[in-house]
Amino acid sequence: MGTSRRRFLGLTAAAVGSAAVGVTPAGASCRESGTLYLGTYTSADGGGTGIGLATYDGTTGAITSTGSLTGVQDPSFLVMASSGRFLYAVNEQTSGGVTAVAVDAPGKLRVLNRQPNGGSGPCHLALVANGKYLLSANYGSGDVAVHPVRADGSLGARTDLVKHVGATPHAHQVVQDPTGRYILAVDLGTDSIYTSTLSATGKLIQKSQAKVATGAGPRHLAFHPNGHYAYVANEVNSTITVCRYDGTTGKLTPGASQPTVPAGSPQNYPGEVIVSPDGRFVYLTNRGHNSVAVFAVEAAGASLRLLATPSCGGNWPRHCVLDRTGTLLFVANQNSGNVTTFHVDVQTGALTRASDFSTPIPVCVLPA
């Protein structure tokens, strides 16, 4: 499974334009509106022109386009510095790169610089070490790159590039653990999650390797707020795996897995997995089944129970994210060219569709 398969699994048809239709839930109180940054593919037919800019209404969830930042190629994944002053994007191309962007004001962006990351098809980013380094996962070449972040938010030259060992490595995600001591890289091609530390000079030092079921194809993981468990979305066999995590050693131990869709569903490829702020629910996007799986978290994080799989409101839900209040869920539907907003019932985990927004090939949504 190379970059071509990744494109096949999601880099097709999109609708161009923007619109917003909102539904206000009964008894909803007014919440402050926020800013959204949208990742897309600029090199695909019908793709965007750069990083999409929008605002959303905190009560209705309605999204309104405010333009785009051009000059950033294939920004398929985005992360924000904790200060809110800088934004970083992958450039998911054969010769991969990462781009630093200044946030002069909400929705007011300015490109700082771009650095080649030495790999192919970067698809995920993480800011680590208190924002001092930016890590990128290269799907095509199966490695993880490290770039220092300068004081002005721009990126320095790459300090490391670590390739995963295996016949067909495909690094799909890189994330810092809740303790801040370890870096975890999820690799679909080797069915592994690698744990490393990062030296003061920006070098990754592998500490352990956890393997899920052969052929599972792990894509992304998300930690429970208690830090003792992580949930791995397996793209190829359409399952989610509960893993025990030791924050002292960085060791991840895979446990039980279960399907992410009901029996008899069409072929399906899980995408994003996230955990509610209170740790009571897990949400996972199902590409193919075109739904959002809602799981109840039980036994203090040790087990999951599938509650529902409501429609995602589009086709091929690539990414999902909760707003800062945890009461709105945004789902990026790649192949239908729309972002769907859902109201989240924080007591039951249930999702109620609130609004729909058309935008070119949305593959990442970042609330700010």
Secondary structure, 3 states (H helix, E strand, C coil): CCHHHHHHCCCCCCCCCCCCEECCCCCCCCCCCEEEEEECCCCCCCCCCEEEEEEECCCCCCEEEEEEEECCCCCCCEEECCCCCEEEEEECCCCCEEEEEEEEECCEEEEEEEEECCCCCEEEEEEECCCCEEEEEECCCCEEEEEEECCCCCECCCCEEEECCCCCCCEEEEEECCCCCCEEEEECCCCEEEEEEECCCCCEEEEEEEECCCCCCEEEEEECCCCCEEEEEECCCCEEEEEEEECCCCEEEEEEEEECCCCCCCCCEEEEEEECCCCCEEEEEEECCCEEEEEEEEHHHCEEEEEECCECCCCCEEEEEECCCCCEEEEEECCCCEEEEEEECCCCCCEEEEEEEECCCCCEEEEC
